[in-house]
Structures are given as structure tokens and as C-alpha cells.
Amino acid sequence: MPNGLIVKALSGYYYVLSETSGESESIQCRARGVFKKRGITPLVGDRVVYELTDNGEGTVTEVLPRSSELVRPPIANVDQTVLVFSISEPAMNVPLLDKFLVHTESAGLDTIICLTKRDLLPGSGSDSEHGDKGATGGESDLEDVIRLYQSIGYPVIVTSAHEGIGVQEIVERLAGRISVFAGQSGVGKSSLLNAMIPGLRLETNAISMKLGRGKHTTRHVELLRLPGGGIVADTPGFSQLDFLQVDADSLGSCFREFAPLAAECRFRGCLHLHEPDCKVQEAKEDGRIAASRYSSYIQFLEEIREQKRRY
């Protein structure tokens, strides 16, 4: 039986692209009923074994071992995440960016931070065309954000699909890899993908100025081939994440700048709250750890504890 790659899952069907025939069209498949009994759900990105049926469709018979798995967005076998956050419309949500980073670190994925809508920054070349439209920061605020996350070790790329800024740099970063685009609604993921892949024409919607967020223009996870090589997954936007796979003891290891300091704390398993000789707290007090990052850590720790109490 042939092997294939699930490139889309929609309404109980899995669209499988053959890895052996060279066909560019995917095959619409159902999954064997035994998967449900075993608690297995095929995911976009899964490499599978399938068989063709008499009606020209197919049946997924086996899901091959995964190298990685994300709970939200539900996708398998990606090795790189592009976290897409807008500079304006909606305003940049730094605590949410930190939460996404916890999830990508927990999953062991390389991460690129992509800041979109550079053209909407006050004082930019097209600012007079678009107007301010609720932008909450300026060039110095943007530089502070870039400097912070680059100092932690994350590549940060500023883009504008409208002006073509940074698009080629993103394409080059994705070449030869399976990557996933993730971020809240309305940040411009679909517009950026349209700029990266000629003729794609994904649906885009204007941001709701009343609500301060966008509509879900992407309604399912789908893999897209890039012209320069590589595969990227577009995912539905969302504005919150739950800590389903991260516990209190492992949260600190998901903050890259905490890890080398935590090894020097007096107590093994230090939660970096009020423990004596906590090197993370010392670094926060003398400015080696950003106050915003430590604040996010404390907030997430409380969320994890609250979640544990509920269950």
C-alpha cells in the first residue's frame, strides 16, 4: 500500500498527498474505524499508509510514528513554528506571545517570531495612507520588543505583506522544512502567505475595530507547498491557549533565559517565587531578566495551578 502525507482534514475526511506517485492532487480518504477504538486521531502532517477504494477515494490504514505533535493547533511532524503577531490592528499582545513560546519550547520546536503590518506603524511610509487606526506603539517600542526576544535567542522578522517587507526573508527561513504559522485572529497570516505563494489567494478579512480582533478567515489546518521548497501549515487563528502539556515544575524550562540560571538555584525544583538564593529572582531584580517575561511566568504558573485545581 502507498505512503502519503495528510495535507488537510475537514468534515471527517483526510486529504492525502501521495509520497510515491508524484501526483500533485490529494486523495480524499476516510480513516479506519479501529483508530477511534484505539484513541488515535490522524492529524494534518501525519505520514500515513493508505489504500485506494473502488470509488476513487481511499482509506487511511496506518499512522506512522510522529516526530512531534502540537495539541493546538492540531498538527504533527512540524519542526519549526512561525509565531505571527501584528504590530498594530490588533495591537501586539506580548503576554500571548510568551504563552505561545512556552508551547513551542515544550514541543521542542525551533521558533521564528514574525511581526506583521509594519506599514501600520505610526510614522511609516504608508502611515498617511492607512491612518493610525489604533496603533498602540511606535518605532522605539517595536525596537524594544525585537531587542528583547533576540537577546533570548529567537529570530525576529518584521514584515509587511502590503509593502513586501521581510517576505523573502521568511520564505528563505522556511525552505526545506515543515513549518506551522500560528497566532491570534486578524494578525495577517493569510495575507503574508498570499504574498509568499503566488496565486494562493487565501481569504482575508479586515480587523474589527470595535472588537480589536479579526475574524477566523482560516477555518482548518492545511499544508501548503512553498515555491522555494518547504511546506507550511496555515492554522485557524485563536486568542487563548490552555496549558494541557506543561506542569508547574517544567514551566521554567520553557523560558529560555531561565534555564542556565535555574541550574544554580539552591533548591532543585525551585519555582522562582520566594525561595532563598533563587538565581532567577536575582536576575529579574538586577534587570538580566525582563520584568515582562517574569510577569508572564508568574501569570502562567497561576493558570497551571488553577487548571490543576479544576481537574
Secondary structure, 3 states (H helix, E strand, C coil): CCEEEEEEEECCEEEEEECCCCCCCCEEEEECCHHHHCCCCCCECCEEEEEECCCCCEEEEEECCCCCEECCCCEECCCEEEEEEECCCCCCCHHHHHHHHHHHHHCCCEEEEEEECHHHCCCCCCHHHHCCCCCCCCHHHHHHHHHHHHHHCCCEEECECCCCECHHHHHHHHCCCEEEEECCCCCCHHHHHHHHCCCCCCCCCCCECCCCECCCCCCCCEEEECCCCCEEEECCCCCCCCCCCCCHHHHHHHCCCCHHHHCCCCCCCCCCCCCCCCHHHHHHHCCCCCHHHHHHHHHHHHHHHHHHHHC
